[in-house]
Amino acid sequence: MYVFLFLYHTIFGDFMILNNQKIKDKVKNNGQEKHKIKNFFLAFLFGGLFGIVGQAIFYIFNLIINLNEDLATILTSIIFVSIAFIMTCFGIFDKFAQIAHAGILIPITGFANSITASALEGKAEGMIYGIGSKMFSLVGSVCTYGIVSAIILGIIYFIVGLF
């Protein structure tokens, strides 16, 4: 029996060697039925907790520190993006996402994670061709289609408003 070795490049720049048995185990584990109801409730729970924490941070800025609502909203978003950035840099975000599922990925933290992970992936190629060009590789298409959709819906809204 031949043993095939496959090299997989990880985010830390090292290689992971997988033989046939490891590949078969990974395929078998991927084929197992997911606990959809449990994952749904975990995502709902963690998403709700992030919402509560975000609202608490907003109230601290707005009511206790007496900042206006716009500034409090901006600072709350900056805190969430910074926390997601730091968690991604230390490799904690992916482990936490396996527990929280979509509850952590849907808010602005998922956006920050995708940009940071792409930037870390391209750091070996330098600032311009690596980090700068790969930073938006995951979210670039989302931003593009979001902007195009907003323009089309804005035009439709304008036309409907004329009648």
C-alpha positions in Angstrom: 0.0 0.0 0.0 1.3 3.4 -0.9 1.4 6.1 1.6 0.8 9.6 0.1 2.0 12.6 2.0 0.2 15.9 1.5 1.7 19.2 2.6 -0.8 21.8 3.9 0.4 25.3 4.5 -0.9 26.8 7.8 -1.4 30.4 8.7 1.7 30.4 10.9 3.9 29.5 7.9 4.6 25.9 8.9 3.5 22.8 7.0 1.3 20.0 8.3 1.9 16.5 6.9 -1.2 14.4 6.4 -1.0 10.7 5.4 -3.8 8.5 4.1 -5.2 7.6 7.5 -5.4 11.3 8.6 -7.1 12.2 5.4 -9.6 9.4 5.8 -10.3 10.5 9.4 -10.9 14.1 8.3 -13.2 13.0 5.5 -15.1 10.8 7.9 -15.4 13.6 10.5 -16.7 16.0 7.9 -19.3 13.5 6.8 -20.8 13.2 10.3 -24.1 14.9 10.8 -23.9 18.3 12.4 -25.9 19.1 15.5 -27.9 21.8 13.7 -30.3 22.6 16.6 -27.5 22.8 19.1 -25.4 25.0 16.7 -28.5 27.2 16.1 -29.0 27.8 19.8 -25.3 28.4 20.5 -25.2 31.0 17.7 -28.3 32.6 19.0 -26.9 32.7 22.6 -23.5 34.1 21.6 -25.0 36.5 19.1 -27.4 37.8 21.8 -24.5 38.0 24.3 -22.5 40.1 21.9 -25.5 42.3 21.4 -25.9 42.8 25.2 -22.2 43.5 25.6 -22.3 46.0 22.7 -25.3 47.7 24.2 -23.7 47.9 27.6 -20.5 49.5 26.1 -22.7 51.9 24.2 -24.6 52.9 27.4 -21.3 53.4 29.2 -20.1 55.8 26.5 -23.5 57.5 26.1 -24.9 57.7 29.6 -22.0 57.6 31.9 -19.3 59.4 29.9 -21.9 61.6 28.3 -20.8 61.2 24.6 -23.4 61.7 21.9 -25.0 58.7 20.3 -23.0 58.9 17.1 -19.6 58.9 18.8 -20.7 56.2 21.3 -21.7 54.0 18.4 -18.4 54.5 16.6 -16.4 53.8 19.7 -18.4 50.6 20.4 -17.7 49.4 16.9 -14.0 50.2 17.3 -13.8 48.2 20.5 -15.4 45.1 18.8 -13.2 45.4 15.8 -10.1 45.7 18.0 -11.0 42.7 20.1 -11.6 40.6 17.0 -8.3 41.8 15.5 -6.4 40.9 18.7 -8.1 37.5 19.0 -7.4 36.7 15.3 -3.7 37.7 15.7 -3.3 35.3 18.6 -5.3 32.5 17.0 -8.1 32.6 19.6 -10.8 33.8 17.2 -11.1 30.5 15.2 -11.2 28.4 18.4 -13.9 30.7 19.8 -15.8 30.6 16.5 -16.0 26.8 16.7 -18.0 27.2 19.9 -20.0 30.3 19.1 -20.6 29.5 15.4 -22.4 32.2 13.5 -23.0 34.2 16.7 -19.5 35.6 16.4 -19.2 35.7 12.7 -22.3 37.7 11.7 -21.5 40.9 13.6 -18.7 43.3 12.7 -16.3 40.9 14.4 -16.5 38.5 11.5 -15.6 41.3 9.1 -12.6 42.2 11.2 -11.5 38.6 11.5 -11.6 38.0 7.7 -9.6 41.2 7.0 -7.0 40.4 9.7 -6.7 36.7 8.7 -6.1 37.7 5.0 -3.5 40.3 6.0 -1.7 37.8 8.2 -1.7 35.3 5.3 0.1 37.9 3.0 2.6 39.3 5.5 5.5 37.2 4.1 5.1 38.9 0.7 5.6 42.4 2.1 3.5 45.4 2.9 2.2 46.3 -0.5 2.0 43.1 -2.5 1.3 40.9 0.6 -0.7 42.6 3.3 -2.2 45.4 1.1 -3.3 43.2 -1.7 -4.6 40.3 0.3 -6.3 42.2 3.0 -9.6 42.5 1.1 -9.4 39.2 -0.7 -12.2 37.6 1.3 -14.4 40.7 1.9 -13.8 42.5 -1.4 -16.5 40.6 -3.2 -18.9 41.1 -0.4 -18.2 44.9 -0.4 -18.5 45.1 -4.2 -21.8 43.3 -4.4 -23.1 45.2 -1.3 -22.3 48.5 -3.0 -23.8 47.5 -6.3 -26.9 46.2 -4.6 -27.2 49.5 -2.7 -26.9 51.5 -5.9 -29.5 49.4 -7.7 -32.0 49.5 -4.8 -31.4 53.2 -4.4 -32.3 53.7 -8.1 -35.4 51.6 -7.7 -36.4 53.5 -4.5 -35.9 56.8 -6.4 -38.0 55.7 -9.3 -40.8 54.3 -7.1 -40.7 57.6 -5.1 -41.4 59.6 -8.3 -44.9 58.0 -8.6 
